[in-house]
């Protein structure tokens, strides 16, 4: 019978890189390393709760919760810092690591237009390559509910892509010549 340490080492070796990638796509690299480490700390503490047949979705659900806690903590620290400085609505911006990726930023721009939950649903399927059941485990809902959320998120993404495409299309407008600057009482030059 394998030792618990051996099982955990296998879990770490099999999934640490994927959990780190999940976190890196959602925050800066330093915070992502912290998120991955905290995720495996929870997995170590709750070794008996990790499903042996499908541990990856369980780990992503933990990572998602750890990331949410980190984000809430950042907001609280930002508000406190703002109060200390005398600002009213100061919040630290959350790093957007998806900027500039995929089709020159087109998809990233459309994703930014979506609510957080839609973005997470699409990223679990697109980036993490989870099936509906696995992604539902991460989101803490049934597979049927997740399927509905995914369908709606895809429709919203399609609409957001249309907005991005419409906004990036620049109509061809002929340039209007600007009048030359002249001293008062003189006529502008024709040349």
N, C-alpha and C positions, 0 to 999 in steps of 0.2 A: 504494500500500500504506500503511495507516494506521501511524502511529508508535506504539511501545509506550506512550508517555505518553498518547496519545489513547485507546487501548484501556483503559488503567487509569482514565482520567477517566470514560469511559463506564461502566465497571464500578462506580466509586464513585457516580456520579449515579444509576445504575439501582438499586443495592442498599444503599447506606449506611443509608438510613432504615429499611429492613426489618431489617437486621442490628442496628441500634440498638434497634428495637422488641423484637426477640428477646431481647437482653440486658436491656433494661429490665424485661421481664416476669419475669426471673429474679434480679434484684439491684437495688440502689438506683441512682438515675439517674446519679450521678457515676461509680460503678464501671462502669455500662453504657456510658457514653461511652468510658471507657478500654478496655473489651472490644472495642467497635466499632473504635476506632482501632488496637488491636493486631491485630485480624482483618485489617484492610486493610494493615497493615504486612507481615504474613505474605503476603498476596496480592501485594503489590508485590515482595517478595523472591522469591516463587515464581511469578512471572507465567507461566512456561511450564507450570506444573502446573494452572492454572485451566482447567477444561473450557470451551471457548468456547460450546458449545451449551447447557449447564445450569450456570452458575456459582453460582447461589443456593444449592443444596444443599451445594456444596463450601464456600462461605463460611460457612454455618451449622455445618458440621462443624468448621471452624477456630474459629469463635466458641465452640462447645461446648467444645473443648479448651482454649481460652484461659480460659474461665470456670471450667473444672475446675481449671486451674493456679492461678487467682486464689483459688478456694475453699480449695484445699490450702494455699496461702500464708497465707491468713487464719487457718486452723486452727493452722498452725505458729507464726505470730506470737502468736496467742491463748494457746497453750500456753506459749510462752516468756515472755510477759507474766505469765501465771499463776505460772510458776516464780519469776520475779523478785519477784513480790508475795508468794510463799509459798503461793499457792493450789495445790490438787492437781489439780482437774479443770476449770480455767477455760478456757472457749472463748467467743469472740465469737459472738453469735447472728447468723445469716444473715438479712438482711431478707426478709420475706415480703410482696412487693408485691401478691400476689393477694388478700390479706385484704380482705374487704368488697366484692369484686366478684362479679358473677354471682349472681343470685337471693339477694341479701342475705347473701352469704357462704356459702351452702349448698354450692355446688360447691367453693369454696376450702377449706372445712372438710373436705369429702370428699377432696379432693386431698391435703391434709396427712396424711391417714391412710394414703396409699399410699406404697410404696417409691419412692425417687428415680427409678429406671429407668421404672417405670410412669407416673409423673408426666411425665417427659420424653417418653415415647412419645405420650401423650395430648396434650401441649402442641404437639408438632410437627405433629400432624394437625389439632388444633382451633384453635390460635392461629396457627401459621405457615402453615396451609392447604397443607401438603405432601402429595403423593400417597405411596403406599407406597414406591415406588422412590426418590423424593427423600429421604424420611425415613430409609430404610435407609442411604442414603449418609451422612447426618448421623450416624447411630448406628454406622456402620462394620460393618454386617452385610448379609446378603442380603435381598432384598425378601420372600422367603418367611419368613425368620426374623422380620423386622419384622412381617409380617402376623400371625404367631402371637403375638408380644409384644403387638401392638395388641389382638387378640381377648382375651387374658388380662387386659390392663390394663383394658379396658372392663368385663369381668366383675367385676374387683375394684372398679372405680369404682361400679358398680351396688350392690355389697354395702356399700361405704363410704357411699354416699348413703342407703341404708336405715338404717345405724347413725346417721348424722347426723339423719335424720328421726325415728328412735325416740328419740334423745336430746333433741331439741328439743320433742317433744310433752310438755307438762306436764299430768299428770292433775289433774282438778279435785278438790281435797281440801278439805273444809269446814274453816274456821279453828277452832282450838280456843282457847277463851278462856284467857288467862293469868291465874293468880291475882294479885290485887292485892298489892302490897307493904305489909305492915303491921308495926307495931312489935310486939315480942315481948309475948305475953300479951293481944293484942287480936284482935278478929274482923275479917275483911275486910268492906268495905262491899258491899252488894248493888247499889249504883248507881254 
